[in-house]
Amino acid sequence: MKRVSGTFIPPIMLDSRGRSPIYRQLYDWLRTAITEGQLRPGQRLPSTRGMATELQISRISVFNAYEQLHSEGYLEAFAGSGTCVARAIPDDALGVRSSRDRKASQRRPVSGARRVSARVAALWKVTPEPWLHSMGAFRVSLPALDHFPIEVWSKLVTRHSRRQSRTVMAYGDAMGHLPFREVIAEYLSTFRGVRCHASQILVTTGSQQALQLSAQVLLDPGDQVFMEEPGYRGARVAFMNAGAQLIAIPIDAEGMIVSEVMARPRAARLAYVTPSHQYPVGMTMSAARRISLLNWAMRSGSWIIEDDYDSEYRFGGRPIASLQGLDTHDRVIYVGTFSKVLFPALRLGYMVVPGDLAPAFSAARDAADIFSSTLYQAVLTDFIREGHFARHIRRMRMLYMERRKALVNAIRTHMGNEIEVIGAEAGMHLVASLPLGIDDVLVSKIAAQNGISAMPLSSCCLKSPERAGLILGYGGVNARQIHDGIRKLAHLKSGLTCTKVPNAK
Amino acid sequence: MKRVSGTFIPPIMLDSRGRSPIYRQLYDWLRTAITEGQLRPGQRLPSTRGMATELQISRISVFNAYEQLHSEGYLEAFAGSGTCVARAIPDDALGVRSSRDRKASQRRPVSGARRVSARVAALWKVTPEPWLHSMGAFRVSLPALDHFPIEVWSKLVTRHSRRQSRTVMAYGDAMGHLPFREVIAEYLSTFRGVRCHASQILVTTGSQQALQLSAQVLLDPGDQVFMEEPGYRGARVAFMNAGAQLIAIPIDAEGMIVSEVMARPRAARLAYVTPSHQYPVGMTMSAARRISLLNWAMRSGSWIIEDDYDSEYRFGGRPIASLQGLDTHDRVIYVGTFSKVLFPALRLGYMVVPGDLAPAFSAARDAADIFSSTLYQAVLTDFIREGHFARHIRRMRMLYMERRKALVNAIRTHMGNEIEVIGAEAGMHLVASLPLGIDDVLVSKIAAQNGISAMPLSSCCLKSPERAGLILGYGGVNARQIHDGIRKLAHLKSGLTCTKVPNAK
C-alpha cells in the first residue's frame, strides 16, 4: 500500500497487489472525488506524466484512467492543453453529493417517498408463511423426489443438451415449444377429457404463472373474483396482484355452492374453482354444480378458471373428467402443472385457453417474460412420448396411497379421535381438523419452529374461518418421517390444548 | 364397430378396437347424453346386467361406467333399487345444453361478453412484429449461438442433472439460488461497478421479467413513466401491462435529456433508462446527466430503472460503470440478462433491488411464478466460477467487433452514402438510418416477407418518429450472411425509394 498526499488532490490509496488493476483504482478514486465534490468542475488535473510521477505508477495507467473518465464525461480537455473536471456537471448536483458518506447511504429517506404499488404493498402484508420454509414433513405440494426416475431423466437432459440445436437455444414461441404443446394436448384429451387443440395450449413456468397471466388478461382493477372458501392462496395472490376484489363463496360436500354465486348482486368477472379435488379440503364438484357454474358463466359473460392441480392422483375410482370438457361456450381456462407430478424446480405447467383468447394470452406472456426455457420442454416431450411419464404417475399413485394410509394411521394413533381427517382419497395432502378453539396459525408457527411444515387451514380463508385445521402433505415423506412428524406434532399440539387460545387470526 | 339401438336410450356406438376402453366409451356417451338432455333427470337406466346384455359387453364395463358417473353425481340410486339420472341436475341447465351441437360450440357469443382486461387489449393491439419471426439476419438480440461453448456447458448440465440434489429439485427461493446470487453480485461489483449484496439480487427469467416485476412493485395504474424516445419496446409493454401512462422524453448525444424530465409539470413515478448503451440508438449517457437524473429521483421520490442490457460488449474503451454505482439514495433498480451473452432460451437474468424493497420484489415474484428453475442457475454458477463465462465474453467481444465492421462495410458498399450508421461501437446491433420520407415499417414488413429481420426504428417510438431507420442485429450472423442480407435489403429498399411513401405510421 502506498499512501500519497498530493498538493492539489485529496489523499489517495493505491494497492499494487489489489484485486483491481491500478488504472481502475485511480479511475474509481477520481470518479468518487468528482461526484462527491472533492474535485470541483473546471478544476485542472495534473498531466498524465505529473500524476504518474506523483503516484509512482506507470504513465499508461494514468492515461487509461483519464481516458475512461473522459469518455464518461467526467473530464474534459482544458482550454489550451491538459485535462480538467468537466464543467457540465451541475454545481447543485455535486453539492448534494458532497455530503455523501457511509452513513448517508444507510440513511433512509422518509418512507412516503419510497412508495411501492398498492397491490404489492397488500401482498407484502399477507401473513408470512414460516411453514413453507421447511421441505420436510409435511410440506404441501412436494412430491417424492427420491422416487423420481433421475437416471432416465438425466439421460434425456444430456441428449438434448449435447446436440442443442438452434431451436433449443434461440428465442422460442411465447405459447411454448410446439412438439411439447402437441404432447400436452394429447395427454389432456385422453386422460382429462379436455377438449383442445395444441394451438390453445400455453406452456407456463407452473400453475402460478397461469393464474397470474389469467389475472392480467381477464381482470381490470376492481373486478370481482369468486373464490372457494377455504381456497388456494396462490390464486388469491395472483388476483390481488391484478387489483381484483376477492369474494368468498362457501363450499359444501359438492364443492363451491353455485347458488351463492347466482345470488350475488353482481356477477364476478371470474370464478376460480378446483372441481376435481377442491383445494385444500378435497371434495369433488358435483355434475349439477358444474353445469350450473358453466351456465352462470355463459349468461353473465364471466370466465371460469379450472385449476386441475393434482388430478393425476385419485386412489378410489378413476380420475374425474374436467369441467373444461363440458364447456361448450369456451368460458373455461384450464390450468395444470408438472411440478407436482415430477419436481417443482422443473418450472413447467400449462394452460388451455379458449381459441379466441390465445392471442391475448400470448401477448401477456410476451410482456411477462417472453417464453419458457426450451431445454426442459424438449426433455419432457420425450419423457412423455417414451412412456416414462405415465409409468411414473402409476408408481406414484401406489406410493402416495400407501403414504396417505400411513399418515391417517399415525394421526389416529398419536393424535386421538378429536382430530378428523378431511379430504377425498386423492392428491398429495389431507386436512387434519383441529378441536374447536385451537388457533391453527399458532400451531403451525410453533410446528415450523420445530422443523415441521403444517399449513394452517385458516391461511386459506378470506374470512374468519369456521373451523381450524392443518394441511398436511404426504407426497415427499416416507413412513418413518410420517410417524416421527406426527408424534412431534401431537406433542406440540397437546401442549397447546392445555392453554387454548381464542381462534383469532 | 357395433351399433346398438336401445329401446329407452338414443343409439350408441362402441368400438371394441378403439383407443379408449369400452367402459370409458360408455361413460362418455352416457355423460354426453345426460348433459345434452337426451337422458332426463330421474330417468331410470337399465341394470348393469341389462345394459351389458343390450350392448353385448361385459358387465364389469357397465359397472365401471355407472360407478364413475355415480361418483361424479350424474347418476343416483333409484328409489328401491337400480340407477337413474341424478335429479339434482337443474332442468334449465339441461335445456340449455340440449341444443348443443358442433355448430353451437363454434358459434361465438357477442364480443362484448368476451371481454379481456383493458391493459391486455391495448397490448394485443400493439403492431404485430413480423420482423421478430425470423432468427436469421438481422435478428436483434440474438447472440452467436454457433460460437457458444456447448461442450463445456453440456458437461456441466450433465453433472448437475445426474447428481440432482433435493435442492435442485424442490421449491427454491423466490429471489433465486443463493450461490448463483453470490456469483452475480461479485460479477456486477467487479465488472459493472454495481454496489450490492447478494441479498439484493433477484434472479429472473430474463430482463423482461425484471421489467414486469418492477412495474408491478413500483407502479399503480395511471402512474407516469418516463421513457427514452426512441426506446425499448419490451419495457413499454411491461409498463403498459401495469396500467402506466408512458411519457416520451427525447434523447440527444448524451442520452435522455434530463432537463426535459425536470421541466415536466408532474414527476413520473419511474424513469426507464439505458445509460451504458442507449437502446436502440447506442449513445452513452453523460456523467452530468446521470447525476442530474439521480438527483431528480431523490428529490421527487421517483424510481429509476437502469437497463444495462448489453454492457458486456464495448469495442472502443472499457465498459462504462453503472448508474447504480453512483446512486447513494437507493433509487435505482438495476436490470441485466444472460440471454444476450449466452443464449436466449436459457431464460436467466437478474436485477439488483434496493435492500428495503427486496421483500416487496420477493412477494411479487412469488405471486408471478414462484421462482426460477434451479438447474440452469446451478450450471451457470459453475460456468462463471470456472472462468468459462469471462472467456466467452472476451471471445464474443472480438467476434462481434468483426461482425460489426463487416456489417458497416456491407452497408457502405451496397446501400450507398445516403444511409447513416448510428450507434456507439458497442453491443450487438446498430441503426441504419433511412433517407427522409421512407416508411421504415413498410421496409421492415417487406424485408420480413423476404426472410430478413430488420426492426423499424419507428417501432421503438411512442410519438411520430423524427427519423426512419432499421435496427440491424449482427450478433447471430456470420460475414456471408451479413453480405447476402444487406444485398437483399439494398435491393428491397431501392424498389421502395423509387416510390417514396409518406412517413406515416
Boltz contact constraints between the chains, C-beta under 6 A:
constraints:
  - contact:
      token1: [A, 68]
      token2: [B, 318]
      max_distance: 6.0
  - contact:
      token1: [A, 71]
      token2: [B, 317]
      max_distance: 6.0
  - contact:
      token1: [A, 72]
      token2: [B, 287]
      max_distance: 6.0
  - contact:
      token1: [A, 72]
      token2: [B, 320]
      max_distance: 6.0
  - contact:
      token1: [A, 73]
      token2: [B, 286]
      max_distance: 6.0
  - contact:
      token1: [A, 73]
      token2: [B, 287]
      max_distance: 6.0
  - contact:
      token1: [A, 74]
      token2: [B, 287]
      max_distance: 6.0
  - contact:
      token1: [A, 88]
      token2: [B, 288]
      max_distance: 6.0
  - contact:
      token1: [A, 89]
      token2: [B, 288]
      max_distance: 6.0
  - contact:
      token1: [A, 93]
      token2: [B, 291]
      max_distance: 6.0
  - contact:
      token1: [A, 93]
      token2: [B, 292]
      max_distance: 6.0
  - contact:
      token1: [A, 93]
      token2: [B, 295]
      max_distance: 6.0
  - contact:
      token1: [A, 96]
      token2: [B, 295]
      max_distance: 6.0
  - contact:
      token1: [A, 100]
      token2: [B, 328]
      max_distance: 6.0
  - contact:
      token1: [A, 104]
      token2: [B, 328]
      max_distance: 6.0
  - contact:
      token1: [A, 105]
      token2: [B, 328]
      max_distance: 6.0
  - contact:
      token1: [A, 113]
      token2: [B, 301]
      max_distance: 6.0
  - contact:
      token1: [A, 116]
      token2: [B, 217]
      max_distance: 6.0
  - contact:
      token1: [A, 116]
      token2: [B, 360]
      max_distance: 6.0
  - contact:
      token1: [A, 117]
      token2: [B, 219]
      max_distance: 6.0
  - contact:
      token1: [A, 117]
      token2: [B, 220]
      max_distance: 6.0
  - contact:
      token1: [A, 118]
      token2: [B, 220]
      max_distance: 6.0
  - contact:
      token1: [A, 120]
      token2: [B, 216]
      max_distance: 6.0
  - contact:
      token1: [A, 120]
      token2: [B, 217]
      max_distance: 6.0
  - contact:
      token1: [A, 120]
      token2: [B, 360]
      max_distance: 6.0
  - contact:
      token1: [A, 120]
      token2: [B, 364]
      max_distance: 6.0
  - contact:
      token1: [A, 123]
      token2: [B, 363]
      max_distance: 6.0
  - contact:
      token1: [A, 123]
      token2: [B, 367]
      max_distance: 6.0
  - contact:
      token1: [A, 124]
      token2: [B, 359]
      max_distance: 6.0
  - contact:
      token1: [A, 124]
      token2: [B, 360]
      max_distance: 6.0
  - contact:
      token1: [A, 124]
      token2: [B, 363]
      max_distance: 6.0
  - contact:
      token1: [A, 135]
      token2: [B, 170]
      max_distance: 6.0
  - contact:
      token1: [A, 145]
      token2: [B, 166]
      max_distance: 6.0
  - contact:
      token1: [A, 145]
      token2: [B, 169]
      max_distance: 6.0
  - contact:
      token1: [A, 150]
      token2: [B, 164]
      max_distance: 6.0
  - contact:
      token1: [A, 154]
      token2: [B, 161]
      max_distance: 6.0
  - contact:
      token1: [A, 154]
      token2: [B, 162]
      max_distance: 6.0
  - contact:
      token1: [A, 157]
      token2: [B, 161]
      max_distance: 6.0
  - contact:
      token1: [A, 158]
      token2: [B, 158]
      max_distance: 6.0
  - contact:
      token1: [A, 161]
      token2: [B, 154]
      max_distance: 6.0
  - contact:
      token1: [A, 161]
      token2: [B, 157]
      max_distance: 6.0
  - contact:
      token1: [A, 162]
      token2: [B, 154]
      max_distance: 6.0
  - contact:
      token1: [A, 164]
      token2: [B, 150]
      max_distance: 6.0
  - contact:
      token1: [A, 166]
      token2: [B, 145]
      max_distance: 6.0
  - contact:
      token1: [A, 168]
      token2: [B, 345]
      max_distance: 6.0
  - contact:
      token1: [A, 169]
      token2: [B, 145]
      max_distance: 6.0
  - contact:
      token1: [A, 169]
      token2: [B, 343]
      max_distance: 6.0
  - contact:
      token1: [A, 169]
      token2: [B, 345]
      max_distance: 6.0
  - contact:
      token1: [A, 170]
      token2: [B, 135]
      max_distance: 6.0
  - contact:
      token1: [A, 170]
      token2: [B, 344]
      max_distance: 6.0
  - contact:
      token1: [A, 171]
      token2: [B, 344]
      max_distance: 6.0
  - contact:
      token1: [A, 172]
      token2: [B, 345]
      max_distance: 6.0
  - contact:
      token1: [A, 205]
      token2: [B, 369]
      max_distance: 6.0
  - contact:
      token1: [A, 208]
      token2: [B, 369]
      max_distance: 6.0
  - contact:
      token1: [A, 208]
      token2: [B, 370]
      max_distance: 6.0
  - contact:
      token1: [A, 209]
      token2: [B, 369]
      max_distance: 6.0
  - contact:
      token1: [A, 212]
      token2: [B, 368]
      max_distance: 6.0
  - contact:
      token1: [A, 216]
      token2: [B, 120]
      max_distance: 6.0
  - contact:
      token1: [A, 217]
      token2: [B, 116]
      max_distance: 6.0
  - contact:
      token1: [A, 217]
      token2: [B, 120]
      max_distance: 6.0
  - contact:
      token1: [A, 219]
      token2: [B, 117]
      max_distance: 6.0
  - contact:
      token1: [A, 220]
      token2: [B, 117]
      max_distance: 6.0
  - contact:
      token1: [A, 220]
      token2: [B, 118]
      max_distance: 6.0
  - contact:
      token1: [A, 221]
      token2: [B, 221]
      max_distance: 6.0
  - contact:
      token1: [A, 237]
      token2: [B, 367]
      max_distance: 6.0
  - contact:
      token1: [A, 238]
      token2: [B, 367]
      max_distance: 6.0
  - contact:
      token1: [A, 241]
      token2: [B, 367]
      max_distance: 6.0
  - contact:
      token1: [A, 286]
      token2: [B, 73]
      max_distance: 6.0
  - contact:
      token1: [A, 287]
      token2: [B, 72]
      max_distance: 6.0
  - contact:
      token1: [A, 287]
      token2: [B, 73]
      max_distance: 6.0
  - contact:
      token1: [A, 287]
      token2: [B, 74]
      max_distance: 6.0
  - contact:
      token1: [A, 288]
      token2: [B, 88]
      max_distance: 6.0
  - contact:
      token1: [A, 288]
      token2: [B, 89]
      max_distance: 6.0
  - contact:
      token1: [A, 291]
      token2: [B, 93]
      max_distance: 6.0
  - contact:
      token1: [A, 292]
      token2: [B, 93]
      max_distance: 6.0
  - contact:
      token1: [A, 295]
      token2: [B, 93]
      max_distance: 6.0
  - contact:
      token1: [A, 295]
      token2: [B, 96]
      max_distance: 6.0
  - contact:
      token1: [A, 301]
      token2: [B, 113]
      max_distance: 6.0
  - contact:
      token1: [A, 317]
      token2: [B, 71]
      max_distance: 6.0
  - contact:
      token1: [A, 318]
      token2: [B, 68]
      max_distance: 6.0
  - contact:
      token1: [A, 320]
      token2: [B, 72]
      max_distance: 6.0
  - contact:
      token1: [A, 328]
      token2: [B, 100]
      max_distance: 6.0
  - contact:
      token1: [A, 328]
      token2: [B, 105]
      max_distance: 6.0
  - contact:
      token1: [A, 343]
      token2: [B, 169]
      max_distance: 6.0
  - contact:
      token1: [A, 344]
      token2: [B, 170]
      max_distance: 6.0
  - contact:
      token1: [A, 344]
      token2: [B, 171]
      max_distance: 6.0
  - contact:
      token1: [A, 345]
      token2: [B, 169]
      max_distance: 6.0
  - contact:
      token1: [A, 345]
      token2: [B, 172]
      max_distance: 6.0
  - contact:
      token1: [A, 345]
      token2: [B, 373]
      max_distance: 6.0
  - contact:
      token1: [A, 345]
      token2: [B, 374]
      max_distance: 6.0
  - contact:
      token1: [A, 347]
      token2: [B, 373]
      max_distance: 6.0
  - contact:
      token1: [A, 360]
      token2: [B, 116]
      max_distance: 6.0
  - contact:
      token1: [A, 360]
      token2: [B, 120]
      max_distance: 6.0
  - contact:
      token1: [A, 360]
      token2: [B, 124]
      max_distance: 6.0
  - contact:
      token1: [A, 363]
      token2: [B, 123]
      max_distance: 6.0
  - contact:
      token1: [A, 363]
      token2: [B, 124]
      max_distance: 6.0
  - contact:
      token1: [A, 364]
      token2: [B, 120]
      max_distance: 6.0
  - contact:
      token1: [A, 367]
      token2: [B, 123]
      max_distance: 6.0
  - contact:
      token1: [A, 367]
      token2: [B, 237]
      max_distance: 6.0
  - contact:
      token1: [A, 367]
      token2: [B, 238]
      max_distance: 6.0
  - contact:
      token1: [A, 367]
      token2: [B, 241]
      max_distance: 6.0
  - contact:
      token1: [A, 368]
      token2: [B, 212]
      max_distance: 6.0
  - contact:
      token1: [A, 369]
      token2: [B, 205]
      max_distance: 6.0
  - contact:
      token1: [A, 369]
      token2: [B, 206]
      max_distance: 6.0
  - contact:
      token1: [A, 369]
      token2: [B, 208]
      max_distance: 6.0
  - contact:
      token1: [A, 369]
      token2: [B, 209]
      max_distance: 6.0
  - contact:
      token1: [A, 370]
      token2: [B, 208]
      max_distance: 6.0
  - contact:
      token1: [A, 373]
      token2: [B, 345]
      max_distance: 6.0
  - contact:
      token1: [A, 373]
      token2: [B, 347]
      max_distance: 6.0
  - contact:
      token1: [A, 374]
      token2: [B, 345]
      max_distance: 6.0
